[in-house]
Amino acid sequence: MKILLAIIITATFSFGCAMLEGEQTTTDSGGGGTTATPTGGGESTPTVTAESSVMSGRIAAGKEHTCAIRPAHLTYTRDTVACCGYDGYGQSTVPSDLGTVSSVSTGYNHTCAIKTDDTVQCWGSDSDGQSTVPSDLGTINSISAGRDFTCAIKTDDTVRCWGSDSDGQTTVPSDLGTVNSLTSGDSYSCAIKTDGTAQCWGLNRDGAATVPSDLGTVSHMWISHSAYYSCAIKTDGTVQCWGINGATDIPLISGTVGSISGIWYEYCAIKTDGTAQCWNKNLSNNRGVPSDLGTVSSISAGYNHTCAIKTDGTAQCWGSDSYGQSTVPADFQ
């Protein structure tokens, strides 16, 4: 499930939803809840599709879970967060004091959200301090949770990172300057500067953090959380990728592209005609976009599953459902 709801990564062996005050709750055991028992460490890939009315909300697919920012609803509080799927580190358990949010992002085992007062709250694994928001951070415009670190764009358009710095991923380059957008992955980050050029820092495995000299100006960037390659949408709408194997696993995308998404092994692009094109690392069969998907306004690719918001306002997910991450809950309606 992607960013019409929000982005999250999950960890628990049963399906459930974590919600905020004023919302109905679906339990993962008893009480009529639904439980999904994973096999093979949670990487079995039964293919399912599910739909639910999400209207103008936002949805995001994490590693093995899904999170959403609720739209206006008669039952639920607008702009609150609901998460489903794996919750082993508490990354799908939404804090009771979170309140309303404008954006949510998930790392490997932690989640962060921008509250409507532009402050940040994170939860889940804090093994490297990735969920401990610096007390002097202040207000922010954007946030991106990486594997075990987090980066944010402050309201002055500068970048601040915290968490693991094992590969320099939280050491922001002194020459970065101000930025428009930011994306964080396994052990590195990339940002689009206010002049439209890209800059990356952190682990440079397979050249994933080395921006090609011929890239030019870009409008959108995305980096993998595990495969060590990066992609950018150039200002002419074409896609350029670099990194592992020269990013030869990226298929030729027909037509121009408006956005691109991916976390671990699943990657999807929304073309400018509103249709989606997806590919993966052959770990799951959600490469094929469902024939009934139609046009979409937002898409989010997780570990072995993908979710999209269709232009009619409904959500549809497909791929692995080992933790319930592809089963759109009725309470997302």
One Martini backbone bead per residue (centre of mass of N, CA, C, O) as a GRO file, in nm:
protein
  333
    1MET     BB    1   0.095   0.035   0.023
    2LYS     BB    2   0.076   0.375  -0.037
    3ILE     BB    3   0.099   0.735  -0.070
    4LEU     BB    4  -0.209   0.783   0.023
    5LEU     BB    5  -0.127   0.700   0.294
    6ALA     BB    6   0.162   0.534   0.342
    7ILE     BB    7   0.476   0.447   0.493
    8ILE     BB    8   0.575   0.104   0.588
    9ILE     BB    9   0.711  -0.131   0.829
   10THR     BB   10   0.692  -0.474   0.933
   11ALA     BB   11   0.639  -0.694   1.255
   12THR     BB   12   0.440  -0.980   1.252
   13PHE     BB   13   0.261  -1.296   1.266
   14SER     BB   14   0.010  -1.099   1.234
   15PHE     BB   15  -0.287  -0.965   1.167
   16GLY     BB   16  -0.338  -0.601   1.174
   17CYS     BB   17  -0.449  -0.297   1.340
   18ALA     BB   18  -0.335   0.032   1.399
   19MET     BB   19  -0.495   0.280   1.601
   20LEU     BB   20  -0.662   0.554   1.686
   21GLU     BB   21  -0.846   0.747   1.836
   22GLY     BB   22  -1.183   0.683   1.732
   23GLU     BB   23  -1.125   0.387   1.641
   24GLN     BB   24  -1.146   0.102   1.513
   25THR     BB   25  -1.058  -0.245   1.596
   26THR     BB   26  -0.828  -0.490   1.477
   27THR     BB   27  -0.752  -0.796   1.568
   28ASP     BB   28  -0.507  -1.078   1.575
   29SER     BB   29  -0.684  -1.210   1.814
   30GLY     BB   30  -0.967  -1.266   1.831
   31GLY     BB   31  -1.259  -1.092   1.791
   32GLY     BB   32  -1.259  -1.171   1.471
   33GLY     BB   33  -0.990  -1.187   1.373
   34THR     BB   34  -0.710  -1.195   1.151
   35THR     BB   35  -0.490  -1.469   1.064
   36ALA     BB   36  -0.148  -1.495   0.944
   37THR     BB   37   0.055  -1.767   0.850
   38PRO     BB   38   0.374  -1.797   0.802
   39THR     BB   39   0.624  -1.901   0.568
   40GLY     BB   40   0.948  -1.903   0.538
   41GLY     BB   41   0.981  -1.627   0.707
   42GLY     BB   42   0.754  -1.459   0.532
   43GLU     BB   43   0.819  -1.537   0.194
   44SER     BB   44   0.572  -1.618   0.099
   45THR     BB   45   0.356  -1.592  -0.224
   46PRO     BB   46   0.055  -1.528  -0.213
   47THR     BB   47  -0.177  -1.432  -0.444
   48VAL     BB   48  -0.345  -1.114  -0.410
   49THR     BB   49  -0.650  -0.924  -0.403
   50ALA     BB   50  -0.755  -0.589  -0.300
   51GLU     BB   51  -1.034  -0.378  -0.197
   52SER     BB   52  -1.079  -0.022  -0.112
   53SER     BB   53  -1.205   0.265   0.016
   54VAL     BB   54  -0.992   0.577   0.021
   55MET     BB   55  -0.994   0.802  -0.155
   56SER     BB   56  -0.783   1.077  -0.037
   57GLY     BB   57  -0.582   0.909   0.073
   58ARG     BB   58  -0.294   0.729   0.207
   59ILE     BB   59  -0.057   0.477   0.080
   60ALA     BB   60   0.182   0.217   0.212
   61ALA     BB   61   0.457   0.008   0.139
   62GLY     BB   62   0.639  -0.223   0.296
   63LYS     BB   63   0.792  -0.497   0.356
   64GLU     BB   64   0.532  -0.643   0.558
   65HIS     BB   65   0.351  -0.376   0.530
   66THR     BB   66   0.080  -0.132   0.603
   67CYS     BB   67   0.004   0.221   0.557
   68ALA     BB   68  -0.233   0.488   0.666
   69ILE     BB   69  -0.400   0.782   0.573
   70ARG     BB   70  -0.683   0.914   0.655
   71PRO     BB   71  -0.965   1.014   0.545
   72ALA     BB   72  -1.257   1.116   0.526
   73HIS     BB   73  -1.493   1.008   0.791
   74LEU     BB   74  -1.759   0.904   0.982
   75THR     BB   75  -1.578   0.724   1.196
   76TYR     BB   76  -1.301   0.853   1.142
   77THR     BB   77  -1.020   1.027   1.185
   78ARG     BB   78  -0.870   1.250   1.019
   79ASP     BB   79  -0.529   1.186   0.961
   80THR     BB   80  -0.492   0.909   1.055
   81VAL     BB   81  -0.329   0.605   1.151
   82ALA     BB   82  -0.294   0.288   0.973
   83CYS     BB   83  -0.183  -0.055   1.037
   84CYS     BB   84  -0.048  -0.349   0.862
   85GLY     BB   85   0.110  -0.643   0.972
   86TYR     BB   86   0.416  -0.642   1.063
   87ASP     BB   87   0.523  -0.611   1.444
   88GLY     BB   88   0.801  -0.698   1.593
   89TYR     BB   89   0.895  -0.367   1.654
   90GLY     BB   90   0.632  -0.169   1.645
   91GLN     BB   91   0.584  -0.036   1.345
   92SER     BB   92   0.247  -0.091   1.357
   93THR     BB   93   0.226   0.068   1.629
   94VAL     BB   94   0.041   0.324   1.696
   95PRO     BB   95   0.059   0.588   1.870
   96SER     BB   96  -0.170   0.732   2.088
   97ASP     BB   97  -0.015   1.038   2.055
   98LEU     BB   98   0.001   1.124   1.751
   99GLY     BB   99  -0.239   1.194   1.584
  100THR     BB  100  -0.215   1.402   1.329
  101VAL     BB  101  -0.116   1.376   0.977
  102SER     BB  102   0.083   1.431   0.660
  103SER     BB  103   0.314   1.201   0.702
  104VAL     BB  104   0.473   0.878   0.607
  105SER     BB  105   0.754   0.659   0.709
  106THR     BB  106   0.959   0.367   0.628
  107GLY     BB  107   1.168   0.139   0.743
  108TYR     BB  108   1.276  -0.152   0.834
  109ASN     BB  109   1.180  -0.113   1.177
  110HIS     BB  110   1.056   0.182   1.123
  111THR     BB  111   0.859   0.482   1.204
  112CYS     BB  112   0.753   0.797   1.050
  113ALA     BB  113   0.594   1.118   1.132
  114ILE     BB  114   0.412   1.399   1.029
  115LYS     BB  115   0.270   1.632   1.188
  116THR     BB  116   0.046   1.903   1.176
  117ASP     BB  117   0.293   2.073   1.333
  118ASP     BB  118   0.575   1.959   1.191
  119THR     BB  119   0.644   1.731   1.362
  120VAL     BB  120   0.814   1.439   1.497
  121GLN     BB  121   0.736   1.077   1.493
  122CYS     BB  122   0.869   0.771   1.626
  123TRP     BB  123   0.870   0.404   1.567
  124GLY     BB  124   1.018   0.119   1.692
  125SER     BB  125   1.311   0.068   1.615
  126ASP     BB  126   1.624   0.177   1.826
  127SER     BB  127   1.920   0.053   1.782
  128ASP     BB  128   2.044   0.351   1.639
  129GLY     BB  129   1.839   0.600   1.689
  130GLN     BB  130   1.608   0.622   1.457
  131SER     BB  131   1.359   0.698   1.679
  132THR     BB  132   1.529   0.944   1.787
  133VAL     BB  133   1.441   1.256   1.806
  134PRO     BB  134   1.575   1.540   1.792
  135SER     BB  135   1.529   1.807   2.009
  136ASP     BB  136   1.645   2.025   1.769
  137LEU     BB  137   1.486   1.994   1.497
  138GLY     BB  138   1.200   2.079   1.467
  139THR     BB  139   1.066   2.166   1.178
  140ILE     BB  140   0.915   1.998   0.886
  141ASN     BB  141   0.861   1.881   0.541
  142SER     BB  142   1.035   1.602   0.542
  143ILE     BB  143   1.055   1.229   0.533
  144SER     BB  144   1.312   0.952   0.565
  145ALA     BB  145   1.326   0.610   0.610
  146GLY     BB  146   1.560   0.388   0.669
  147ARG     BB  147   1.695   0.121   0.790
  148ASP     BB  148   1.883   0.280   1.056
  149PHE     BB  149   1.767   0.564   0.959
  150THR     BB  150   1.711   0.931   0.946
  151CYS     BB  151   1.561   1.184   0.729
  152ALA     BB  152   1.528   1.549   0.700
  153ILE     BB  153   1.339   1.832   0.604
  154LYS     BB  154   1.351   2.137   0.681
  155THR     BB  155   1.201   2.454   0.673
  156ASP     BB  156   1.496   2.555   0.544
  157ASP     BB  157   1.590   2.305   0.342
  158THR     BB  158   1.749   2.132   0.524
  159VAL     BB  159   1.948   1.857   0.642
  160ARG     BB  160   1.863   1.585   0.875
  161CYS     BB  161   2.032   1.322   1.060
  162TRP     BB  162   1.973   0.988   1.213
  163GLY     BB  163   2.161   0.732   1.353
  164SER     BB  164   2.326   0.545   1.165
  165ASP     BB  165   2.699   0.591   1.063
  166SER     BB  166   2.865   0.348   0.927
  167ASP     BB  167   2.849   0.501   0.610
  168GLY     BB  168   2.763   0.816   0.628
  169GLN     BB  169   2.434   0.853   0.624
  170THR     BB  170   2.432   1.104   0.860
  171THR     BB  171   2.643   1.269   0.689
  172VAL     BB  172   2.604   1.568   0.578
  173PRO     BB  173   2.695   1.743   0.331
  174SER     BB  174   2.839   2.060   0.320
  175ASP     BB  175   2.741   2.099  -0.006
  176LEU     BB  176   2.428   2.061  -0.031
  177GLY     BB  177   2.225   2.245   0.092
  178THR     BB  178   1.935   2.290  -0.058
  179VAL     BB  179   1.611   2.112  -0.072
  180ASN     BB  180   1.322   1.936  -0.208
  181SER     BB  181   1.423   1.626  -0.178
  182LEU     BB  182   1.408   1.283  -0.023
  183THR     BB  183   1.600   0.965  -0.003
  184SER     BB  184   1.610   0.651   0.176
  185GLY     BB  185   1.798   0.357   0.251
  186ASP     BB  186   2.010   0.142   0.360
  187SER     BB  187   2.313   0.344   0.349
  188TYR     BB  188   2.167   0.582   0.184
  189SER     BB  189   2.131   0.907   0.018
  190CYS     BB  190   1.905   1.126  -0.170
  191ALA     BB  191   1.897   1.451  -0.336
  192ILE     BB  192   1.713   1.734  -0.439
  193LYS     BB  193   1.802   2.020  -0.533
  194THR     BB  194   1.708   2.350  -0.597
  195ASP     BB  195   1.856   2.309  -0.896
  196GLY     BB  196   1.783   1.984  -0.978
  197THR     BB  197   2.003   1.832  -0.858
  198ALA     BB  198   2.197   1.551  -0.756
  199GLN     BB  199   2.268   1.396  -0.424
  200CYS     BB  200   2.488   1.163  -0.259
  201TRP     BB  201   2.519   0.952   0.048
  202GLY     BB  202   2.731   0.706   0.165
  203LEU     BB  203   2.699   0.410   0.055
  204ASN     BB  204   2.885   0.296  -0.260
  205ARG     BB  205   2.760   0.050  -0.369
  206ASP     BB  206   2.788  -0.001  -0.703
  207GLY     BB  207   2.744   0.322  -0.740
  208ALA     BB  208   2.467   0.432  -0.608
  209ALA     BB  209   2.607   0.725  -0.498
  210THR     BB  210   2.678   0.789  -0.805
  211VAL     BB  211   2.620   1.044  -0.998
  212PRO     BB  212   2.569   1.094  -1.305
  213SER     BB  213   2.703   1.326  -1.526
  214ASP     BB  214   2.431   1.296  -1.734
  215LEU     BB  215   2.162   1.355  -1.575
  216GLY     BB  216   2.089   1.624  -1.462
  217THR     BB  217   1.776   1.717  -1.419
  218VAL     BB  218   1.527   1.652  -1.160
  219SER     BB  219   1.198   1.541  -1.007
  220HIS     BB  220   1.275   1.235  -0.916
  221MET     BB  221   1.351   0.992  -0.650
  222TRP     BB  222   1.498   0.655  -0.608
  223ILE     BB  223   1.585   0.396  -0.361
  224SER     BB  224   1.707   0.112  -0.257
  225HIS     BB  225   1.720  -0.109   0.035
  226SER     BB  226   1.918  -0.359  -0.119
  227ALA     BB  227   2.024  -0.337  -0.438
  228TYR     BB  228   2.193  -0.085  -0.513
  229TYR     BB  229   1.992   0.138  -0.657
  230SER     BB  230   1.917   0.418  -0.873
  231CYS     BB  231   1.653   0.661  -0.945
  232ALA     BB  232   1.545   0.895  -1.207
  233ILE     BB  233   1.348   1.171  -1.300
  234LYS     BB  234   1.352   1.355  -1.553
  235THR     BB  235   1.239   1.654  -1.694
  236ASP     BB  236   1.146   1.467  -1.957
  237GLY     BB  237   1.032   1.177  -1.816
  238THR     BB  238   1.274   1.010  -1.790
  239VAL     BB  239   1.471   0.721  -1.701
  240GLN     BB  240   1.746   0.685  -1.461
  241CYS     BB  241   1.991   0.434  -1.382
  242TRP     BB  242   2.201   0.312  -1.101
  243GLY     BB  243   2.451   0.059  -1.017
  244ILE     BB  244   2.385  -0.241  -1.010
  245ASN     BB  245   2.477  -0.352  -1.308
  246GLY     BB  246   2.385  -0.075  -1.416
  247ALA     BB  247   2.078  -0.130  -1.383
  248THR     BB  248   1.977  -0.386  -1.571
  249ASP     BB  249   1.702  -0.462  -1.417
  250ILE     BB  250   1.586  -0.232  -1.565
  251PRO     BB  251   1.341  -0.168  -1.756
  252LEU     BB  252   1.191  -0.062  -2.028
  253ILE     BB  253   1.012   0.230  -2.029
  254SER     BB  254   0.723   0.319  -2.157
  255GLY     BB  255   0.743   0.624  -2.176
  256THR     BB  256   0.653   0.850  -1.944
  257VAL     BB  257   0.728   0.965  -1.603
  258GLY     BB  258   0.604   1.064  -1.272
  259SER     BB  259   0.671   0.797  -1.093
  260ILE     BB  260   0.861   0.613  -0.832
  261SER     BB  261   0.881   0.278  -0.672
  262GLY     BB  262   1.067   0.129  -0.388
  263ILE     BB  263   1.247  -0.100  -0.166
  264TRP     BB  264   1.353  -0.393  -0.241
  265TYR     BB  265   1.209  -0.593  -0.501
  266GLU     BB  266   1.005  -0.365  -0.575
  267TYR     BB  267   0.891  -0.198  -0.881
  268CYS     BB  268   0.734   0.122  -0.970
  269ALA     BB  269   0.549   0.300  -1.229
  270ILE     BB  270   0.407   0.611  -1.327
  271LYS     BB  271   0.269   0.712  -1.593
  272THR     BB  272   0.143   0.986  -1.768
  273ASP     BB  273  -0.128   0.797  -1.831
  274GLY     BB  274  -0.171   0.629  -1.535
  275THR     BB  275  -0.008   0.386  -1.567
  276ALA     BB  276   0.144   0.078  -1.471
  277GLN     BB  277   0.488  -0.033  -1.396
  278CYS     BB  278   0.638  -0.352  -1.311
  279TRP     BB  279   0.906  -0.495  -1.108
  280ASN     BB  280   1.156  -0.756  -1.018
  281LYS     BB  281   1.354  -1.028  -0.840
  282ASN     BB  282   1.182  -1.302  -0.850
  283LEU     BB  283   1.017  -1.338  -0.554
  284SER     BB  284   0.753  -1.243  -0.701
  285ASN     BB  285   0.424  -1.211  -0.882
  286ASN     BB  286   0.385  -0.869  -0.890
  287ARG     BB  287   0.475  -0.770  -1.168
  288GLY     BB  288   0.192  -0.806  -1.252
  289VAL     BB  289  -0.048  -0.609  -1.339
  290PRO     BB  290  -0.356  -0.585  -1.290
  291SER     BB  291  -0.607  -0.581  -1.527
  292ASP     BB  292  -0.807  -0.398  -1.317
  293LEU     BB  293  -0.656  -0.133  -1.231
  294GLY     BB  294  -0.580   0.089  -1.416
  295THR     BB  295  -0.568   0.396  -1.307
  296VAL     BB  296  -0.328   0.598  -1.118
  297SER     BB  297  -0.205   0.817  -0.842
  298SER     BB  298  -0.069   0.580  -0.664
  299ILE     BB  299   0.242   0.404  -0.560
  300SER     BB  300   0.359   0.101  -0.369
  301ALA     BB  301   0.659  -0.077  -0.308
  302GLY     BB  302   0.762  -0.356  -0.157
  303TYR     BB  303   0.899  -0.649  -0.107
  304ASN     BB  304   0.624  -0.851  -0.217
  305HIS     BB  305   0.443  -0.585  -0.257
  306THR     BB  306   0.154  -0.394  -0.387
  307CYS     BB  307   0.018  -0.053  -0.392
  308ALA     BB  308  -0.282   0.133  -0.497
  309ILE     BB  309  -0.426   0.434  -0.619
  310LYS     BB  310  -0.697   0.498  -0.773
  311THR     BB  311  -0.883   0.731  -0.957
  312ASP     BB  312  -1.149   0.632  -0.779
  313GLY     BB  313  -1.017   0.592  -0.467
  314THR     BB  314  -0.912   0.309  -0.464
  315ALA     BB  315  -0.767   0.018  -0.331
  316GLN     BB  316  -0.482  -0.192  -0.446
  317CYS     BB  317  -0.348  -0.524  -0.391
  318TRP     BB  318  -0.040  -0.725  -0.445
  319GLY     BB  319   0.092  -1.039  -0.358
  320SER     BB  320   0.212  -1.082  -0.075
  321ASP     BB  321   0.021  -1.226   0.236
  322SER     BB  322   0.172  -1.337   0.503
  323TYR     BB  323   0.072  -1.058   0.691
  324GLY     BB  324  -0.163  -0.889   0.537
  325GLN     BB  325  -0.039  -0.662   0.332
  326SER     BB  326  -0.269  -0.722   0.083
  327THR     BB  327  -0.509  -0.675   0.282
  328VAL     BB  328  -0.756  -0.465   0.269
  329PRO     BB  329  -0.905  -0.315   0.508
  330ALA     BB  330  -1.216  -0.214   0.603
  331ASP     BB  331  -1.095   0.033   0.787
  332PHE     BB  332  -0.993   0.196   0.521
  333GLN     BB  333  -1.280   0.322   0.430
   0.00000   0.00000   0.00000
